[in-house]
Amino acid sequence: MPLYQGHLFSFESADDLAAAFHGPDEAFFYARMGNPTVRSLERAVTDVEGGAGALATASGMGAVNAVLMGLLRSGDHVIAQTALYGGTYALFQDLADRWGVDVTYIAADDPAEVRDALRPTTRLLYLETIANPTTHVTDLPAFTEAVRGTGVLTVVDNTFAPLLCRPIEHGADIVVHSTTKYLSGHGDVIGGIAVFADRDVHHRVWSHAVELGSVADPFAAWMTLRGLATMPLRVERQSASALDVARRLAAHPAADRVHYPGLDDHPQCAVARRLLPDGSGGVLAFEPTGGRDAGRVFSEAVRLISLGPSLGDIASLVMHPASTSHRQMDAASLAAAGIGEGTVRLSIGLEHPDDLWADIEQALAKSA
Ligand SMILES: *Cc1c(COP(=O)(O)O)cnc(C)c1O
């Protein structure tokens, strides 16, 4: 697919141009409403997720925002899982504080939580396939079943599990991704996408997205298309290496607990086996026996792995949330979010697993 960088498209007929204004599937005329390279990405990810259409956005948060602001109004109620991506959680807080949207948070361990929280005003159920950083896995078929027939739409953030899980097959109505992560895959793109099971819902969100202006830039879409071509190979290798690292960590005396859905002692291991039969993705976390200091020292002692945010990159990354992204939180609030003071998150890249393990082992030795 070439890069169509142009933002305007000209017409012979005024009627043809007028018709182009009507929706996401019409002729290209102005790139905020659609662009050939961006649409090519939208079609590819629609196929990957098995949807009816997609909306590519400027970032993952752009997709989350377009979906939430496009479908909710003041007085509406949302049921969301507690372990959410930080930016999504902040947006829900904002929607509650400033826009009068009620949000009920659930642990997402039991679909009965949804039935208890449902109200006549409930519009959306918001879930994540695998949540950060402790890799909680949500039983998507059971949760979408809990709202079947109520008119509530289920939104699933599938950023951690592209290809490994296809939420629409499990009853989801909308899937969002930060394409910044696995879809582009090389740490050189900011982007997002929302995939819709239903054309009308796609149309409603698109109408809001063109007002919001959070649309994908053609160059970012083109880079993401290039990334998509290798995604199956990357995700397979990253899942295999993450499982290898998780097993070795679980057997190491300096790691107290390892969080990875592919391990037999994971709290949702049975769900993961059903939902993620081909692998559990590249993200794992562990609790160093030395607690907070050990987590921080480990994150600075790695050499092959880089200390930095993000995930899904070809390069492996480490984060110690308590001393970085979550530094404002005390031990109690961290615990409420399921994060330990020492918790270390790893996003496994494409390096050789033996090289990764050698790096992890030397960093564990320094942090013990
Ligand atoms: C990174 C991320 C986002 C936000 O994506 P951006 O591209 O940074 O805007 C949303 N959800 C999850 C699960 C993420 O990891």
The ligand as a MOL file (V3000), in Angstrom:
LIG
                    3D

  0  0  0     0  0            999 V3000
M  V30 BEGIN CTAB
M  V30 COUNTS 15 15 0 0 0
M  V30 BEGIN ATOM
M  V30 1 C -0.7660 2.1780 25.7170 0
M  V30 2 C -2.1520 1.7360 26.0030 0
M  V30 3 C -3.2530 2.5500 25.7220 0
M  V30 4 C -3.1050 3.9670 25.2080 0
M  V30 5 O -2.5000 3.9960 23.9670 0
M  V30 6 P -1.6820 5.2620 23.4000 0
M  V30 7 O -1.3170 4.8340 22.0420 0
M  V30 8 O -0.5190 5.4930 24.3210 0
M  V30 9 O -2.6230 6.4260 23.4330 0
M  V30 10 C -4.5230 2.0510 25.9650 0
M  V30 11 N -4.7060 0.8160 26.4740 0
M  V30 12 C -3.6680 0.0200 26.7740 0
M  V30 13 C -3.9370 -1.3430 27.3450 0
M  V30 14 C -2.3590 0.4280 26.5440 0
M  V30 15 O -1.3290 -0.3700 26.8600 0
M  V30 END ATOM
M  V30 BEGIN BOND
M  V30 1 1 1 2
M  V30 2 1 2 3
M  V30 3 2 2 14
M  V30 4 1 3 4
M  V30 5 2 3 10
M  V30 6 1 4 5
M  V30 7 1 5 6
M  V30 8 2 6 7
M  V30 9 1 6 8
M  V30 10 1 6 9
M  V30 11 1 10 11
M  V30 12 2 11 12
M  V30 13 1 12 13
M  V30 14 1 12 14
M  V30 15 1 14 15
M  V30 END BOND
M  V30 END CTAB
M  END
